[in-house]
Amino acid sequence: MLGDSHTNAVFRAFSSKEQKLKIKYMKIYRISKIKNGKKFGDIEFSSALRKIRRLKSKDYVFSMVGGNQYAIFSTIQHPVPFDFFYGGSSIIEHDRDVELIPERVIRTHLTSGVHGRDGVTLQALRKATSAQLYHILPPPPKIDSDYILNNHETHFSNAEIGSLGVSPPALRLRTWQMQNEILSTLCNKLGIGIMVPPAQSCTGEGFLRTEYYANDATHANRRYGDLILRQIEDIVS
């Protein structure tokens, strides 16, 4: 497994002694990056590519790269409140007027971000290996805006989430859904399989269930990682 911060949940789950897994051998790497002046991760991307080049067609590579473009775009309340239609959904009720943005504008913005960052990485992974390659979509957004406001990551503080507040939950959900559609279309073109969030981790509306919250705005916890490992077992077996 290769990815960014979302790999933490799976790493913690795989390392837990509570796990009883059929998978006996699995390496989980977080790709090295610099954030806020600090280095995160344990493998350079070039080294990761060299590792997966040695794999055979019977092997598996699981990607958890990126996935948070939707959160950067839709977590903090914009000074000019906005919303958009997507997939036949209606505009949510607001206590003030909102700017209605055409869907194509949101789609163009997200597509540019996904293709320009995650897309480049996914294409490099696909070209580097003959192994079976799957991309794991990011966990759903959290419905609890107060939780996000009180448990957000540092870069949201730098963007003044405390003074601007948190965007409406339905906006976060629609943006996440559109991002996943764009990612899935890209993966299909590249010949990469898709793993969707485990059904039991989602509410009826599609948000992440509270028992799978990590202590921040966007990530899931070890219990969610457990569910991802079960999905991987199903694929491998």
Order of alpha helices (4+ residues) and beta strands (2+ residues): beta-alpha-beta-beta-beta-alpha-beta-alpha-beta-beta-alpha-alpha-beta-alpha-alpha-alpha-alpha-beta-alpha
